[in-house]
Amino acid sequence: MSQDDIEFVQTYFADTEKRDPTLTEIRVLDTYWSDHCRHTTFETVLENVDFKLDTLKEQLQKSYEKYLGLRQEVHGNRKERTLMDMA
């Protein structure tokens, strides 16, 4: 993580979460913000999305359908569906 990244995380946890981040949270952020992970994880194309948790399935499906509608509205589905796009 760069110094700016570290300061962003510190500010977020101090101002929003009102607590210190756990070591696990810091490691996850460091991993996912790395250049390698961005390309290999977040740019993975999502082709078949299926929600299997019965207790949340309807809520997740509605949120996903909203995301699909917003994609159409924002860029006409010209981009592939990826985790980065969903973010």
Number of C-alpha atoms within 10 A of each C-alpha: 13 10 8 9 13 14 12 12 17 15 14 15 14 13 10 9 10 10 11 14 15 9 9 9 12 14 13 12 15 15 14 15 15 13 9 11 13 15 12 10 13 18 15 14 14 13 9 5 8 10 12 10 9 8 8 10 13 13 12 15 14 11 12 16 12 11 15 15 13 13 18 12 10 9 9 11 13 9 11 14 16 15 14 14 14 12 7
